Structures are given as structure tokens and as C-alpha cells.
């Protein structure tokens, strides 16, 4: 929320997570912010500092739905049962970053 961004700014946080960006299994049935609401909050003047990170339902394809210039970082907190979380998240982040290269 905007109030949370203001609190983070006053606390001199370097990074805040704006979540859930999209529906996520960890909060079954809860709606995500979606790309438009996520971007609206991230564009708020209080969001210029600290940096904004996306969390919640974020993966290699959903991250592409958020404005690249507003996403300072993102975290994928889940993945296929057969792949360790760190490897899965790292692979998705690399794929998304490579896809954004001109």
C-alpha cells in the first residue's frame, strides 16, 4: 500500500516488496495486484525511494507483464517439486533478464 511505502521510506529501507503482484499458491484464493495496480503503486512518488521489488506469483512469464523500469528486483518463491528453489528462481530470473535485452 502507499502507507506501507511511506513507512518504508521513513525507515530508510533500501528495498521493499510490493506483493502479491499476481495470484499465488501461497495465498490461495487471494487476488494479486495485477500489472496495472502494481504499476500504479510503484509509480507513486513515495515509491521512488526505496526501490520496489515484485513478489507473489512472479515467474519468468509474469514478470514480463510488469514495467521493467519500475521493477528493481523480483523473487520467485516456488517452483517445480523436482528442482531446488534456488536453481529454479535463478533460472527464471536469467531467462527474464535475457528476454529484456535489446
N, C-alpha and C positions, 0 to 999 in steps of 0.2 A: 504494500500500500504506500501511498505518498507519505503518510505519517511515519511509517517504518523507514522510508528513505531519509526523512528529515532526522529521525533519531540516529540512524547510522552516520549521517553527515556530522551531527553534533558530537558523536562519539569518535569521530575521526577514523572511521573504518576505511580500509583500503579497497574492500570488495564486498558487495552484497549479492546474495542470490535472490532473484526475482522468480518466485515459483508458486504453484506449479505452472510452467509455461504451457504444458499440454496435459491432457488426461494421462494418468499414470497408475500402474497397478498398485503402487504403494499407498495410494489414496483412492481405492476403488469407489466408483460412483461419484466422486467429486469432479466438477468440471475444471479444466485447465483455463488459464487466462486466455489462451489463443494468441495468434500473432498480432492482431490489431490491438487488443487491450494490453498485451505485454509491451508492445512498442510505445503505446500511449504513455504508460507509466515510465518506461525507460527514457522517454523524451522529456519528461518533466524537468524543470530547472534544478530541482533538488537531486536529480539523478546524474548530473554532470560530475559530481564527486560524492560518494565513491563510485568506482567502476561497477558496472552491472554484469552479473553472470546469470545465465539461464540454467534452470534446474527443473526437473519434473517432466517426464515424457519426452525428454530430449534424446535424439539419436541422430545418426548420420543423415537421415532424410528430414526429420522435423526441424533440425537446426537451420536448414536452408530456408525455412519459412519465416525466420526472424531476420530483421535488418542487420546485416553484417556490421555496419558502423556502430550499432548500439550494443553489440554483444562483445564484452571484454573477455569473457571466458564462459565455458559451459561444462556441465558434468553429466555424464550418463551413468546412472547409479544401478543399472541392471543389464543383464544380457542373457544369452542362451545358457542353459544349465551346463552345457559341455565346455564352456570357455571361461577361464578365470576372469573375474570382473575387471581387473586392471588391464589385461590384454584386450578385452572387448572394448572398453572405454577408449583406450589409446588408439586402437584401430579405427574406431568411428571418428575420433577427433581428427586423425590424419586424413581420412577419406574426405571429411567435410572441408578441411583446410585446403586440400589439394583441389577440390572441386571449385573453390572460390578463387583460385589463382587465375589471372587473366591469360 
